[in-house]
Every structure is written in C-alpha cells, then in structure tokens.
Amino acid sequence: MKTITVNLDDRKYPIHIGRDLLQNVELFQPHVSGDRVVIISNEIVAPLYANTISKTISQFALVEEYHLPDGEIYKDLSSVSQIFDHMLSIPCDRKTTIIALGGGVVGDISGFAAACYQRGIPYIHVPTTLLAQVDSSIGGKTGVNHPLGKNMIGAIYQPKCVVADIDTLKTLPERELLAGLAEVIKYGLIRDPEFFDWLEDNVDSLLSRDLDSLAYAIERSCANKAEVVELDERESGLRALLNFGHTFGHAIENKLNYKSWLHGEAVAAGMVIAAEFSRCLNLIDSEQQSRVEQIVRRYKLPVLPPNGMTESDFMDAMAVDKKVEAGKIRFIVLEGIGKAIVIDDYPMPILKGMLTDIVRRNSN
C-alpha cells in the first residue's frame, strides 16, 4: 500500500492506494467519529462491494446503506434530497459519517450531501472507478449538475480520507477504464512531461490492466493532484489547470444531456480540441499537437466531438461554464507537453474558426 497525504493544515487527509483495502479496519476506524455510518453507493457497485465494506465498518459502528440509480443523469438536486430523506428518517446526527462507494457521480453527490447535512458531517471516499481514484475523489470538489450547466451547484468540502482499492478495477467495464485513463493522460499534459512519456511507453500494459502499471499511474496522478490542491484549494488560479479539456468536454456532455458519452470520453475529445486551439494560438507546434491526438487515439478514446454537434452548441454551452469570469470564457491551453496555462484573452474568430473546422471535419 502507498499513502499520499493531501496537506491542508488541520484538514489534511491520506489517500491510500493498494490492494485488498476494503477489509482493512485500520484505514477506516480513525476517520469515523460517531457510532453510525451511511454507505452511499449505486445499484451497480453496491452488489459488488457494499457487503465487504459493511462487514468492515460494522466491527466498530452501525451501518446503513442508500443506493442511487446509476448514471450522470441522476447527479442532481433530487438525488441529494432523497439522501437527506433517508438520513433524516433514521435519523442521523452530525457525527454520522458518510462513505461514498462508487465512481465520480456517487462521490460528487455524497460529498455534497455531507457538506450540507446539518451544515457538514464527515465523509470518506472509496472510489471504485479509475477516474474517481485519480481525480474526483481528491480535492473536495462536490456538487451536482443543473439543466443549464455541469457542476454549477456544489461546495469545496474535503473528505477525511480516500481509500483507493485497485482490486475494484478488475470488475470495471473496459469503457470505464478507458474513460479514467483520459484523466490520467491529463496530468502528464498539464504538469508532468516525464509521466506523459511513460504513458506513451506503457499503453499496452495499462490497457491489459497490469496491476503494477495501474498502481503507478494512480499513485503518480494522485500525487500530481494533491500538489495542486495543496497550492490552490479553492481554484483561485493554479487548480484551474486541472480542467484542461473540460470546457470543451462539458459542452459535449451538455449537448448529449449527460447521456451516450462518459465524462472521461468527453474530456478526451476536449483535450484534443484544446491542443488544437493551443496550436491555432501558436502556443504549441504541430508535432506537439499530434502527440496529444495520438496518445488519445492509442488509448481508444474519442478525438472528435459527436456527430451533429455544431459550433453554436459549443459556444452556447461554454457561455454558462463555471469557468466564465466577467463574461469571458477562460480556457486551459498548452504551452508545451507538461505545461498548461489559463487564458481569457484570445481572438474570438480563431476560436470560432477552429470549432467550425472541427465540426466540418467530423461530418466528412
């Protein structure tokens, strides 16, 4: 087991990465202050792992479970309200601990519920998808979607710990694994060029789910995110770089009503578009842009938006992105492999022309 600490003064917490962790009482007990735990999962993950965690936690606390439907379309205020209904009916007090067992949707909803219930109760992340293990479980971003925008309602609320059991990836559908690899690639692109080189050299081992390779990729990704969160917890500057590819990706998700494509798939295409925008702005050259597109292709992820998406679809969705400030859409772009920056001053015709070209290319 490897442990990475997110150092946030009195709110610091560990990220445990390893195998056979769900049965390790010592990883959970120090972070449960009361005598009751509510495990929040979904109808797909709960049958696989809820019983194991429940047995672990029941050695020192009472256990309740609440299962959400599966899917990004359920990441809304209605789901949070249903969790509150369940917790109030028990009832749960302010020392109750929530355990989020599942992927990014379960984690975001559960963390937001924990931030709001009685003005804040403890929660623990047990991410069971690669995307959640390397990204959404770390850093305290919680929230839900609104019909007009993704993640527009939420809170920064840190967990007590993260327990990333690599064994859970054995049951992960291939499409979910690939979606998680998109976020892994992101870390190499924005701040870790040596890791990006390693990812180029280890495509086959990661796609074949070699556990040592996955463990290294998860550890390196978590270390990168922990460092960024420590420097900029509330996304006032540096942390925005973690959204590389997400502005374009969120527009894709919005167009599809959070159906059809997984979050990581949309981010993958978004990163390729962001790299092309970077080249159009003369920040990177064609060779660097090609490396971005090729690694996304090699990991079997989309490099173009879905058929039928227009330049207007992108512009309309991005106009209500949470990264908009003073009416300007901010973008994360590359100055090189391993170096990203935030910009809000760019020629609008270049942006629109690039999107028009991408849409036209996709229709051919």
C-alpha positions, 0 to 999 in steps of 0.5 A: 500500500502507498499513502499520499497525504493531501496537506491542508493544515488541520484538514489534511487527509491520506489517500491510500492506494493498494490492494485488498483495502476494503477489509482493512479496519485500520484505514477506516476506524480513525476517520469515523467519529460517531457510532453510525455510518451511511454507505452511499453507493449505486445499484451497480457497485453496491452488489459488488462491494457494499457487503465487504465494506459493511462487514468492515465498518460494522466491527466498530459502528452501525451501518446503513446503506442508500443506493442511487440509480446509476448514471450522470443523469441522476447527479442532481438536486433530487438525488441529494434530497432523497439522501437527506430523506433517508438520513433524516428518517433514521435519523442521523446526527452530525457525527454520522459519517458518510462513505461514498462507494462508487465512481465520480457521480456517487462521490460528487453527490455524497460529498455534497450531501455531507457538506450540507447535512446539518451544515457538514458531517464527515465523509470518506471516499472509496472510489471504485472507478479509475477516474474517481481514484485519480481525480474526483475523489481528491480535492473536495470538489462536490456538487451536482449538475443543473439543466443549464450547466455541469457542476454549477451547484456544489461546495469545496468540502474535503473528505477525511480520507480516500481509500483507493482499492485497485482490486475494484478495477478488475470488475470495471467495464473496459469503457470505464477504464478507458474513460479514467485513463483520459484523466490520467493522460491529463496530468502528464499534459498539464504538469508532468512531461516525464509521466506523459512519456511513460504513458506513451511507453506503457499503453499496452500494459495499462490497457491489459490492466497490469496491476503494477502499471495501474498502481503507478499511474494512480499513485503518480496522478494522485500525487500530481493532484494533491500538489495542486490542491495543496497550492490552490484549494479553492481554484483561485488560479493554479487548480484551474489547470486541472480542467484542461479539456473540460470546457470543451468536454462539458459542452459535449456532455451538455449537448448529449444531456449527460447521456451516450458519452462518459465524462472521461470520453468527453474530456478526451475529445476536449483535450484534443480540441484544446491542443488544437486551439493551443496550436491555432494560438501558436502556443504549441507546434504541430508535432506537439499537437499530434502527440496529444491526438495520438496518445488519445487515439492509442488509448481508444478514446474519442478525438472528435466531438459527436456527430451533429454537434455544431459550433453554436452548441459549443459556444452556447454551452461554454457561455454558462461554464463555471469557468466564465469570469466577467463574461469571458470564457477562460480556457486551459491551453498548452504551452508545451507537453507538461505545461498548461496555462489559463487564458481569457484573452484570445481572438474570438474568430480563431476560436470560432474558426477552429470549432467550425473546422472541427465540426466540418471535419467530423461530418466528412 
